[in-house]
Amino acid sequence: MTAYTATVTVRLKRGVLDPEAETTQRQLERLGFDLADLRSADQFEIDVDATDADAAAERADEMAERLLANPTIHDYTVEVAERDA
Amino acid sequence: MTAYTATVTVRLKRGVLDPEAETTQRQLERLGFDLADLRSADQFEIDVDATDADAAAERADEMAERLLANPTIHDYTVEVAERDA
């Protein structure tokens, strides 16, 4: 078994309103920053032990499907890297 | 000016309690997943136009300092990539 960290990033699908991100963008603009757009995402860094990177990614993918992301409104990506156990 | 996306990832400092992440971890374990640890982070993808990548990173860094991160409890990282305008 090897120690991996799987990073699951959960984003709202294009077209889904994100009032919190809009508020953050307005607030930055009020502070004088110039930005074209701002999107927010939730990131989960999950430490798992698995036989290989593919197995770790598959498990993280299943976690996203079952709990971390809502398929109606979210897209998600999974990245896997070895970690120092 | 070039179009960039700056990704600011805001994490809780080591030692700061994260009850939401703990709840998520428990819930995954209750679903039968085996994981060593789970940390959550907030990610902001910010579209900015800047003269070069360094200028874009500097501006995102300032946004994190001024609004996106709370230095008492948060660490943050900034990554910059060109985007299709």
N, CA and C atoms of all chains as a GROMACS GRO file, in nm:
protein
  510
    1MET      N    1   0.085  -0.121   0.000
    1MET     CA    2   0.000   0.000   0.000
    1MET      C    3   0.088   0.125   0.000
    2THR      N    4   0.049   0.222  -0.076
    2THR     CA    5   0.121   0.349  -0.082
    2THR      C    6   0.029   0.459  -0.030
    3ALA      N    7   0.091   0.562   0.029
    3ALA     CA    8   0.013   0.673   0.084
    3ALA      C    9  -0.008   0.780  -0.023
    4TYR      N   10  -0.132   0.814  -0.048
    4TYR     CA   11  -0.166   0.916  -0.147
    4TYR      C   12  -0.252   1.026  -0.085
    5THR      N   13  -0.244   1.143  -0.144
    5THR     CA   14  -0.344   1.246  -0.115
    5THR      C   15  -0.424   1.269  -0.242
    6ALA      N   16  -0.555   1.250  -0.232
    6ALA     CA   17  -0.645   1.277  -0.344
    6ALA      C   18  -0.710   1.413  -0.320
    7THR      N   19  -0.698   1.500  -0.418
    7THR     CA   20  -0.759   1.633  -0.407
    7THR      C   21  -0.884   1.637  -0.495
    8VAL      N   22  -0.997   1.652  -0.430
    8VAL     CA   23  -1.124   1.660  -0.501
    8VAL      C   24  -1.170   1.806  -0.501
    9THR      N   25  -1.184   1.864  -0.620
    9THR     CA   26  -1.229   2.002  -0.631
    9THR      C   27  -1.371   2.003  -0.687
   10VAL      N   28  -1.461   2.063  -0.610
   10VAL     CA   29  -1.604   2.063  -0.644
   10VAL      C   30  -1.644   2.204  -0.685
   11ARG      N   31  -1.684   2.218  -0.812
   11ARG     CA   32  -1.724   2.350  -0.864
   11ARG      C   33  -1.871   2.349  -0.900
   12LEU      N   34  -1.933   2.465  -0.894
   12LEU     CA   35  -2.070   2.478  -0.944
   12LEU      C   36  -2.067   2.468  -1.096
   13LYS      N   37  -2.166   2.402  -1.153
   13LYS     CA   38  -2.176   2.396  -1.299
   13LYS      C   39  -2.198   2.536  -1.354
   14ARG      N   40  -2.153   2.554  -1.479
   14ARG     CA   41  -2.174   2.681  -1.546
   14ARG      C   42  -2.324   2.710  -1.550
   15GLY      N   43  -2.363   2.830  -1.514
   15GLY     CA   44  -2.504   2.868  -1.518
   15GLY      C   45  -2.571   2.862  -1.382
   16VAL      N   46  -2.509   2.789  -1.287
   16VAL     CA   47  -2.566   2.784  -1.152
   16VAL      C   48  -2.523   2.911  -1.078
   17LEU      N   49  -2.619   2.982  -1.023
   17LEU     CA   50  -2.589   3.108  -0.955
   17LEU      C   51  -2.506   3.084  -0.830
   18ASP      N   52  -2.412   3.174  -0.803
   18ASP     CA   53  -2.328   3.163  -0.685
   18ASP      C   54  -2.324   3.300  -0.615
   19PRO      N   55  -2.426   3.329  -0.534
   19PRO     CA   56  -2.436   3.462  -0.470
   19PRO      C   57  -2.315   3.493  -0.382
   20GLU      N   58  -2.258   3.390  -0.320
   20GLU     CA   59  -2.143   3.414  -0.233
   20GLU      C   60  -2.022   3.463  -0.315
   21ALA      N   61  -1.998   3.399  -0.429
   21ALA     CA   62  -1.888   3.442  -0.515
   21ALA      C   63  -1.914   3.583  -0.568
   22GLU      N   64  -2.040   3.611  -0.602
   22GLU     CA   65  -2.073   3.747  -0.651
   22GLU      C   66  -2.044   3.851  -0.543
   23THR      N   67  -2.082   3.820  -0.420
   23THR     CA   68  -2.056   3.912  -0.309
   23THR      C   69  -1.908   3.934  -0.290
   24THR      N   70  -1.829   3.825  -0.298
   24THR     CA   71  -1.684   3.836  -0.284
   24THR      C   72  -1.626   3.923  -0.394
   25GLN      N   73  -1.673   3.901  -0.517
   25GLN     CA   74  -1.624   3.981  -0.630
   25GLN      C   75  -1.655   4.130  -0.608
   26ARG      N   76  -1.781   4.161  -0.572
   26ARG     CA   77  -1.820   4.301  -0.545
   26ARG      C   78  -1.730   4.362  -0.437
   27GLN      N   79  -1.706   4.284  -0.333
   27GLN     CA   80  -1.629   4.336  -0.220
   27GLN      C   81  -1.486   4.368  -0.265
   28LEU      N   82  -1.428   4.281  -0.347
   28LEU     CA   83  -1.293   4.307  -0.401
   28LEU      C   84  -1.294   4.432  -0.488
   29GLU      N   85  -1.398   4.447  -0.568
   29GLU     CA   86  -1.408   4.566  -0.654
   29GLU      C   87  -1.419   4.692  -0.569
   30ARG      N   88  -1.495   4.681  -0.460
   30ARG     CA   89  -1.510   4.795  -0.370
   30ARG      C   90  -1.376   4.832  -0.306
   31LEU      N   91  -1.290   4.732  -0.289
   31LEU     CA   92  -1.156   4.758  -0.233
   31LEU      C   93  -1.060   4.812  -0.340
   32GLY      N   94  -1.109   4.825  -0.465
   32GLY     CA   95  -1.028   4.886  -0.569
   32GLY      C   96  -0.964   4.786  -0.664
   33PHE      N   97  -0.992   4.658  -0.649
   33PHE     CA   98  -0.933   4.558  -0.738
   33PHE      C   99  -1.013   4.551  -0.867
   34ASP      N  100  -0.940   4.523  -0.977
   34ASP     CA  101  -1.002   4.511  -1.107
   34ASP      C  102  -0.999   4.365  -1.148
   35LEU      N  103  -1.117   4.301  -1.156
   35LEU     CA  104  -1.118   4.160  -1.195
   35LEU      C  105  -1.232   4.134  -1.292
   36ALA      N  106  -1.212   4.037  -1.381
   36ALA     CA  107  -1.312   4.008  -1.484
   36ALA      C  108  -1.418   3.913  -1.433
   37ASP      N  109  -1.378   3.821  -1.346
   37ASP     CA  110  -1.474   3.723  -1.293
   37ASP      C  111  -1.413   3.655  -1.172
   38LEU      N  112  -1.498   3.601  -1.088
   38LEU     CA  113  -1.451   3.523  -0.973
   38LEU      C  114  -1.545   3.404  -0.954
   39ARG      N  115  -1.486   3.284  -0.944
   39ARG     CA  116  -1.564   3.164  -0.917
   39ARG      C  117  -1.508   3.100  -0.790
   40SER      N  118  -1.595   3.039  -0.713
   40SER     CA  119  -1.545   2.973  -0.593
   40SER      C  120  -1.566   2.823  -0.605
   41ALA      N  121  -1.483   2.748  -0.536
   41ALA     CA  122  -1.492   2.601  -0.538
   41ALA      C  123  -1.457   2.548  -0.400
   42ASP      N  124  -1.507   2.429  -0.372
   42ASP     CA  125  -1.470   2.360  -0.247
   42ASP      C  126  -1.367   2.254  -0.280
   43GLN      N  127  -1.263   2.250  -0.198
   43GLN     CA  128  -1.159   2.151  -0.221
   43GLN      C  129  -1.145   2.060  -0.100
   44PHE      N  130  -1.136   1.930  -0.126
   44PHE     CA  131  -1.117   1.831  -0.021
   44PHE      C  132  -0.986   1.759  -0.046
   45GLU      N  133  -0.895   1.763   0.050
   45GLU     CA  134  -0.769   1.689   0.040
   45GLU      C  135  -0.784   1.566   0.127
   46ILE      N  136  -0.784   1.451   0.061
   46ILE     CA  137  -0.818   1.326   0.130
   46ILE      C  138  -0.697   1.234   0.129
   47ASP      N  139  -0.648   1.198   0.247
   47ASP     CA  140  -0.536   1.106   0.258
   47ASP      C  141  -0.588   0.963   0.258
   48VAL      N  142  -0.545   0.886   0.158
   48VAL     CA  143  -0.587   0.746   0.149
   48VAL      C  144  -0.464   0.658   0.123
   49ASP      N  145  -0.473   0.535   0.166
   49ASP     CA  146  -0.370   0.436   0.133
   49ASP      C  147  -0.428   0.343   0.027
   50ALA      N  148  -0.354   0.321  -0.079
   50ALA     CA  149  -0.406   0.240  -0.189
   50ALA      C  150  -0.291   0.168  -0.257
   51THR      N  151  -0.324   0.067  -0.339
   51THR     CA  152  -0.221  -0.011  -0.405
   51THR      C  153  -0.150   0.072  -0.513
   52ASP      N  154  -0.224   0.158  -0.582
   52ASP     CA  155  -0.161   0.247  -0.680
   52ASP      C  156  -0.245   0.373  -0.696
   53ALA      N  157  -0.192   0.467  -0.775
   53ALA     CA  158  -0.259   0.597  -0.790
   53ALA      C  159  -0.398   0.582  -0.852
   54ASP      N  160  -0.413   0.489  -0.946
   54ASP     CA  161  -0.544   0.469  -1.008
   54ASP      C  162  -0.648   0.426  -0.906
   55ALA      N  163  -0.607   0.337  -0.816
   55ALA     CA  164  -0.700   0.290  -0.714
   55ALA      C  165  -0.738   0.404  -0.620
   56ALA      N  166  -0.641   0.490  -0.586
   56ALA     CA  167  -0.669   0.604  -0.500
   56ALA      C  168  -0.766   0.701  -0.569
   57ALA      N  169  -0.743   0.726  -0.698
   57ALA     CA  170  -0.829   0.818  -0.774
   57ALA      C  171  -0.971   0.762  -0.783
   58GLU      N  172  -0.979   0.630  -0.806
   58GLU     CA  173  -1.111   0.567  -0.818
   58GLU      C  174  -1.190   0.580  -0.687
   59ARG      N  175  -1.118   0.562  -0.575
   59ARG     CA  176  -1.187   0.574  -0.446
   59ARG      C  177  -1.234   0.718  -0.421
   60ALA      N  178  -1.148   0.814  -0.454
   60ALA     CA  179  -1.185   0.956  -0.436
   60ALA      C  180  -1.302   0.992  -0.526
   61ASP      N  181  -1.301   0.937  -0.646
   61ASP     CA  182  -1.411   0.960  -0.739
   61ASP      C  183  -1.544   0.911  -0.680
   62GLU      N  184  -1.537   0.794  -0.619
   62GLU     CA  185  -1.658   0.737  -0.559
   62GLU      C  186  -1.705   0.823  -0.441
   63MET      N  187  -1.608   0.876  -0.364
   63MET     CA  188  -1.645   0.965  -0.252
   63MET      C  189  -1.717   1.089  -0.304
   64ALA      N  190  -1.668   1.142  -0.417
   64ALA     CA  191  -1.731   1.261  -0.475
   64ALA      C  192  -1.873   1.228  -0.519
   65GLU      N  193  -1.888   1.114  -0.585
   65GLU     CA  194  -2.020   1.073  -0.634
   65GLU      C  195  -2.120   1.051  -0.520
   66ARG      N  196  -2.070   0.991  -0.411
   66ARG     CA  197  -2.160   0.951  -0.303
   66ARG      C  198  -2.191   1.064  -0.207
   67LEU      N  199  -2.094   1.158  -0.186
   67LEU     CA  200  -2.114   1.256  -0.080
   67LEU      C  201  -2.070   1.399  -0.114
   68LEU      N  202  -1.950   1.412  -0.173
   68LEU     CA  203  -1.889   1.545  -0.178
   68LEU      C  204  -1.952   1.638  -0.282
   69ALA      N  205  -2.002   1.581  -0.392
   69ALA     CA  206  -2.058   1.663  -0.498
   69ALA      C  207  -2.205   1.627  -0.520
   70ASN      N  208  -2.282   1.726  -0.558
   70ASN     CA  209  -2.422   1.706  -0.594
   70ASN      C  210  -2.430   1.713  -0.746
   71PRO      N  211  -2.455   1.598  -0.812
   71PRO     CA  212  -2.445   1.594  -0.959
   71PRO      C  213  -2.539   1.692  -1.030
   72THR      N  214  -2.645   1.734  -0.963
   72THR     CA  215  -2.739   1.827  -1.027
   72THR      C  216  -2.674   1.963  -1.048
   73ILE      N  217  -2.591   2.006  -0.955
   73ILE     CA  218  -2.537   2.142  -0.964
   73ILE      C  219  -2.384   2.147  -0.969
   74HIS      N  220  -2.317   2.036  -0.944
   74HIS     CA  221  -2.171   2.039  -0.933
   74HIS      C  222  -2.100   1.959  -1.041
   75ASP      N  223  -1.983   2.006  -1.082
   75ASP     CA  224  -1.882   1.927  -1.150
   75ASP      C  225  -1.768   1.907  -1.052
   76TYR      N  226  -1.690   1.802  -1.073
   76TYR     CA  227  -1.574   1.786  -0.985
   76TYR      C  228  -1.457   1.727  -1.062
   77THR      N  229  -1.336   1.754  -1.010
   77THR     CA  230  -1.216   1.693  -1.064
   77THR      C  231  -1.141   1.624  -0.950
   78VAL      N  232  -1.066   1.522  -0.985
   78VAL     CA  233  -0.987   1.447  -0.886
   78VAL      C  234  -0.840   1.448  -0.930
   79GLU      N  235  -0.751   1.485  -0.841
   79GLU     CA  236  -0.607   1.474  -0.868
   79GLU      C  237  -0.543   1.394  -0.755
   80VAL      N  238  -0.447   1.311  -0.791
   80VAL     CA  239  -0.385   1.224  -0.691
   80VAL      C  240  -0.234   1.246  -0.691
   81ALA      N  241  -0.175   1.256  -0.574
   81ALA     CA  242  -0.030   1.266  -0.561
   81ALA      C  243   0.014   1.179  -0.444
   82GLU      N  244   0.135   1.124  -0.456
   82GLU     CA  245   0.189   1.049  -0.342
   82GLU      C  246   0.216   1.144  -0.227
   83ARG      N  247   0.202   1.095  -0.107
   83ARG     CA  248   0.235   1.179   0.009
   83ARG      C  249   0.335   1.104   0.097
   84ASP      N  250   0.408   1.181   0.180
   84ASP     CA  251   0.496   1.120   0.278
   84ASP      C  252   0.410   1.067   0.392
   85ALA      N  253   0.409   0.939   0.410
   85ALA     CA  254   0.320   0.879   0.511
   85ALA      C  255   0.376   0.904   0.651
   86MET      N  256  -0.188   4.371  -2.239
   86MET     CA  257  -0.248   4.299  -2.126
   86MET      C  258  -0.281   4.156  -2.169
   87THR      N  259  -0.257   4.063  -2.081
   87THR     CA  260  -0.287   3.923  -2.107
   87THR      C  261  -0.392   3.877  -2.006
   88ALA      N  262  -0.473   3.781  -2.048
   88ALA     CA  263  -0.579   3.730  -1.962
   88ALA      C  264  -0.526   3.613  -1.879
   89TYR      N  265  -0.538   3.622  -1.749
   89TYR     CA  266  -0.491   3.518  -1.659
   89TYR      C  267  -0.604   3.472  -1.567
   90THR      N  268  -0.593   3.349  -1.520
   90THR     CA  269  -0.676   3.305  -1.407
   90THR      C  270  -0.582   3.278  -1.290
   91ALA      N  271  -0.606   3.349  -1.181
   91ALA     CA  272  -0.530   3.326  -1.058
   91ALA      C  273  -0.615   3.238  -0.966
   92THR      N  274  -0.557   3.129  -0.922
   92THR     CA  275  -0.628   3.040  -0.831
   92THR      C  276  -0.572   3.057  -0.690
   93VAL      N  277  -0.656   3.108  -0.602
   93VAL     CA  278  -0.616   3.128  -0.462
   93VAL      C  279  -0.679   3.018  -0.378
   94THR      N  280  -0.596   2.937  -0.312
   94THR     CA  281  -0.646   2.829  -0.228
   94THR      C  282  -0.621   2.867  -0.082
   95VAL      N  283  -0.728   2.872  -0.006
   95VAL     CA  284  -0.722   2.916   0.134
   95VAL      C  285  -0.746   2.795   0.224
   96ARG      N  286  -0.643   2.761   0.303
   96ARG     CA  287  -0.653   2.645   0.393
   96ARG      C  288  -0.645   2.690   0.538
   97LEU      N  289  -0.704   2.616   0.627
   97LEU     CA  290  -0.686   2.642   0.770
   97LEU      C  291  -0.544   2.604   0.809
   98LYS      N  292  -0.484   2.684   0.896
   98LYS     CA  293  -0.351   2.650   0.946
   98LYS      C  294  -0.357   2.519   1.025
   99ARG      N  295  -0.244   2.449   1.024
   99ARG     CA  296  -0.234   2.326   1.101
   99ARG      C  297  -0.268   2.356   1.248
  100GLY      N  298  -0.354   2.277   1.307
  100GLY     CA  299  -0.388   2.297   1.447
  100GLY      C  300  -0.521   2.370   1.467
  101VAL      N  301  -0.568   2.437   1.361
  101VAL     CA  302  -0.699   2.503   1.371
  101VAL      C  303  -0.807   2.397   1.349
  102LEU      N  304  -0.902   2.389   1.440
  102LEU     CA  305  -1.006   2.286   1.430
  102LEU      C  306  -1.097   2.313   1.310
  103ASP      N  307  -1.139   2.206   1.244
  103ASP     CA  308  -1.229   2.217   1.130
  103ASP      C  309  -1.343   2.116   1.147
  104PRO      N  310  -1.446   2.154   1.223
  104PRO     CA  311  -1.555   2.061   1.253
  104PRO      C  312  -1.627   2.013   1.127
  105GLU      N  313  -1.633   2.100   1.025
  105GLU     CA  314  -1.703   2.061   0.902
  105GLU      C  315  -1.627   1.948   0.831
  106ALA      N  316  -1.493   1.961   0.826
  106ALA     CA  317  -1.413   1.855   0.764
  106ALA      C  318  -1.422   1.725   0.845
  107GLU      N  319  -1.425   1.739   0.977
  107GLU     CA  320  -1.438   1.618   1.061
  107GLU      C  321  -1.570   1.548   1.035
  108THR      N  322  -1.676   1.628   1.022
  108THR     CA  323  -1.808   1.570   0.995
  108THR      C  324  -1.808   1.499   0.860
  109THR      N  325  -1.746   1.562   0.760
  109THR     CA  326  -1.740   1.502   0.626
  109THR      C  327  -1.662   1.370   0.632
  110GLN      N  328  -1.550   1.370   0.705
  110GLN     CA  329  -1.471   1.248   0.717
  110GLN      C  330  -1.552   1.136   0.783
  111ARG      N  331  -1.620   1.169   0.894
  111ARG     CA  332  -1.704   1.069   0.964
  111ARG      C  333  -1.809   1.012   0.870
  112GLN      N  334  -1.869   1.103   0.794
  112GLN     CA  335  -1.978   1.061   0.706
  112GLN      C  336  -1.926   0.966   0.599
  113LEU      N  337  -1.807   0.995   0.545
  113LEU     CA  338  -1.746   0.906   0.446
  113LEU      C  339  -1.715   0.770   0.508
  114GLU      N  340  -1.665   0.774   0.633
  114GLU     CA  341  -1.635   0.647   0.701
  114GLU      C  342  -1.763   0.567   0.725
  115ARG      N  343  -1.870   0.640   0.757
  115ARG     CA  344  -1.998   0.573   0.778
  115ARG      C  345  -2.048   0.508   0.649
  116LEU      N  346  -2.010   0.565   0.535
  116LEU     CA  347  -2.048   0.508   0.405
  116LEU      C  348  -1.957   0.392   0.366
  117GLY      N  349  -1.856   0.363   0.451
  117GLY     CA  350  -1.771   0.248   0.427
  117GLY      C  351  -1.635   0.281   0.368
  118PHE      N  352  -1.605   0.411   0.350
  118PHE     CA  353  -1.475   0.448   0.294
  118PHE      C  354  -1.368   0.447   0.402
  119ASP      N  355  -1.248   0.411   0.360
  119ASP     CA  356  -1.134   0.405   0.451
  119ASP      C  357  -1.040   0.520   0.416
  120LEU      N  358  -1.028   0.618   0.506
  120LEU     CA  359  -0.939   0.732   0.477
  120LEU      C  360  -0.861   0.769   0.602
  121ALA      N  361  -0.739   0.819   0.582
  121ALA     CA  362  -0.652   0.852   0.694
  121ALA      C  363  -0.681   0.992   0.747
  122ASP      N  364  -0.717   1.083   0.658
  122ASP     CA  365  -0.745   1.220   0.701
  122ASP      C  366  -0.818   1.292   0.588
  123LEU      N  367  -0.889   1.398   0.626
  123LEU     CA  368  -0.955   1.482   0.526
  123LEU      C  369  -0.943   1.627   0.570
  124ARG      N  370  -0.895   1.711   0.478
  124ARG     CA  371  -0.888   1.855   0.505
  124ARG      C  372  -0.969   1.926   0.398
  125SER      N  373  -1.031   2.036   0.435
  125SER     CA  374  -1.107   2.111   0.336
  125SER      C  375  -1.041   2.247   0.314
  126ALA      N  376  -1.062   2.302   0.196
  126ALA     CA  377  -1.005   2.432   0.162
  126ALA      C  378  -1.104   2.507   0.073
  127ASP      N  379  -1.093   2.639   0.074
  127ASP     CA  380  -1.173   2.721  -0.017
  127ASP      C  381  -1.086   2.765  -0.132
  128GLN      N  382  -1.141   2.754  -0.251
  128GLN     CA  383  -1.064   2.794  -0.367
  128GLN      C  384  -1.138   2.904  -0.443
  129PHE      N  385  -1.062   3.006  -0.482
  129PHE     CA  386  -1.118   3.116  -0.561
  129PHE      C  387  -1.044   3.121  -0.693
  130GLU      N  388  -1.117   3.112  -0.802
  130GLU     CA  389  -1.058   3.125  -0.936
  130GLU      C  390  -1.092   3.265  -0.986
  131ILE      N  391  -0.990   3.348  -1.000
  131ILE     CA  392  -1.010   3.490  -1.027
  131ILE      C  393  -0.953   3.524  -1.164
  132ASP      N  394  -1.038   3.572  -1.254
  132ASP     CA  395  -0.993   3.613  -1.388
  132ASP      C  396  -0.947   3.757  -1.381
  133VAL      N  397  -0.821   3.779  -1.413
  133VAL     CA  398  -0.768   3.915  -1.414
  133VAL      C  399  -0.689   3.936  -1.544
  134ASP      N  400  -0.682   4.061  -1.586
  134ASP     CA  401  -0.597   4.099  -1.699
  134ASP      C  402  -0.476   4.171  -1.643
  135ALA      N  403  -0.358   4.129  -1.684
  135ALA     CA  404  -0.236   4.189  -1.629
  135ALA      C  405  -0.127   4.187  -1.735
  136THR      N  406  -0.020   4.265  -1.711
  136THR     CA  407   0.087   4.274  -1.809
  136THR      C  408   0.166   4.143  -1.817
  137ASP      N  409   0.183   4.075  -1.704
  137ASP     CA  410   0.249   3.945  -1.706
  137ASP      C  411   0.201   3.861  -1.587
  138ALA      N  412   0.247   3.736  -1.582
  138ALA     CA  413   0.200   3.642  -1.480
  138ALA      C  414   0.237   3.690  -1.339
  139ASP      N  415   0.355   3.750  -1.326
  139ASP     CA  416   0.397   3.798  -1.195
  139ASP      C  417   0.303   3.907  -1.143
  140ALA      N  418   0.263   3.997  -1.232
  140ALA     CA  419   0.171   4.103  -1.192
  140ALA      C  420   0.036   4.045  -1.151
  141ALA      N  421  -0.010   3.943  -1.224
  141ALA     CA  422  -0.138   3.878  -1.190
  141ALA      C  423  -0.128   3.810  -1.054
  142ALA      N  424  -0.015   3.742  -1.029
  142ALA     CA  425   0.004   3.673  -0.901
  142ALA      C  426   0.010   3.772  -0.785
  143GLU      N  427   0.078   3.885  -0.810
  143GLU     CA  428   0.090   3.986  -0.707
  143GLU      C  429  -0.046   4.043  -0.669
  144ARG      N  430  -0.128   4.065  -0.773
  144ARG     CA  431  -0.262   4.120  -0.745
  144ARG      C  432  -0.347   4.018  -0.667
  145ALA      N  433  -0.340   3.890  -0.707
  145ALA     CA  434  -0.417   3.787  -0.636
  145ALA      C  435  -0.368   3.773  -0.492
  146ASP      N  436  -0.238   3.784  -0.475
  146ASP     CA  437  -0.180   3.779  -0.341
  146ASP      C  438  -0.237   3.891  -0.253
  147GLU      N  439  -0.247   4.009  -0.311
  147GLU     CA  440  -0.301   4.123  -0.236
  147GLU      C  441  -0.449   4.100  -0.202
  148MET      N  442  -0.523   4.040  -0.295
  148MET     CA  443  -0.665   4.009  -0.269
  148MET      C  444  -0.678   3.912  -0.152
  149ALA      N  445  -0.587   3.813  -0.149
  149ALA     CA  446  -0.590   3.716  -0.038
  149ALA      C  447  -0.561   3.787   0.094
  150GLU      N  448  -0.461   3.874   0.094
  150GLU     CA  449  -0.422   3.946   0.216
  150GLU      C  450  -0.536   4.035   0.266
  151ARG      N  451  -0.602   4.102   0.172
  151ARG     CA  452  -0.701   4.202   0.210
  151ARG      C  453  -0.837   4.143   0.242
  152LEU      N  454  -0.875   4.032   0.176
  152LEU     CA  455  -1.012   3.984   0.193
  152LEU      C  456  -1.028   3.833   0.204
  153LEU      N  457  -0.959   3.757   0.117
  153LEU     CA  458  -0.996   3.616   0.102
  153LEU      C  459  -0.948   3.529   0.217
  154ALA      N  460  -0.835   3.565   0.278
  154ALA     CA  461  -0.779   3.482   0.386
  154ALA      C  462  -0.770   3.563   0.515
  155ASN      N  463  -0.788   3.496   0.624
  155ASN     CA  464  -0.770   3.556   0.757
  155ASN      C  465  -0.636   3.508   0.812
  156PRO      N  466  -0.537   3.597   0.819
  156PRO     CA  467  -0.400   3.553   0.852
  156PRO      C  468  -0.388   3.484   0.988
  157THR      N  469  -0.483   3.508   1.076
  157THR     CA  470  -0.478   3.442   1.207
  157THR      C  471  -0.499   3.292   1.195
  158ILE      N  472  -0.587   3.251   1.106
  158ILE     CA  473  -0.622   3.109   1.099
  158ILE      C  474  -0.592   3.044   0.963
  159HIS      N  475  -0.561   3.124   0.861
  159HIS     CA  476  -0.546   3.068   0.726
  159HIS      C  477  -0.404   3.080   0.670
  160ASP      N  478  -0.365   2.980   0.591
  160ASP     CA  479  -0.256   2.991   0.496
  160ASP      C  480  -0.318   2.994   0.356
  161TYR      N  481  -0.248   3.050   0.260
  161TYR     CA  482  -0.302   3.045   0.124
  161TYR      C  483  -0.189   3.029   0.023
  162THR      N  484  -0.225   2.976  -0.093
  162THR     CA  485  -0.132   2.966  -0.205
  162THR      C  486  -0.197   3.032  -0.326
  163VAL      N  487  -0.113   3.083  -0.416
  163VAL     CA  488  -0.162   3.146  -0.538
  163VAL      C  489  -0.096   3.078  -0.658
  164GLU      N  490  -0.176   3.036  -0.755
  164GLU     CA  491  -0.123   2.983  -0.881
  164GLU      C  492  -0.183   3.062  -0.995
  165VAL      N  493  -0.103   3.088  -1.097
  165VAL     CA  494  -0.151   3.170  -1.209
  165VAL      C  495  -0.134   3.093  -1.339
  166ALA      N  496  -0.235   3.097  -1.423
  166ALA     CA  497  -0.226   3.036  -1.556
  166ALA      C  498  -0.290   3.130  -1.657
  167GLU      N  499  -0.239   3.129  -1.780
  167GLU     CA  500  -0.306   3.209  -1.885
  167GLU      C  501  -0.441   3.148  -1.914
  168ARG      N  502  -0.534   3.233  -1.953
  168ARG     CA  503  -0.664   3.181  -1.993
  168ARG      C  504  -0.700   3.234  -2.131
  169ASP      N  505  -0.793   3.164  -2.197
  169ASP     CA  506  -0.843   3.213  -2.325
  169ASP      C  507  -0.942   3.326  -2.297
  170ALA      N  508  -0.909   3.445  -2.340
  170ALA     CA  509  -0.995   3.561  -2.308
  170ALA      C  510  -1.123   3.557  -2.392
   0.00000   0.00000   0.00000
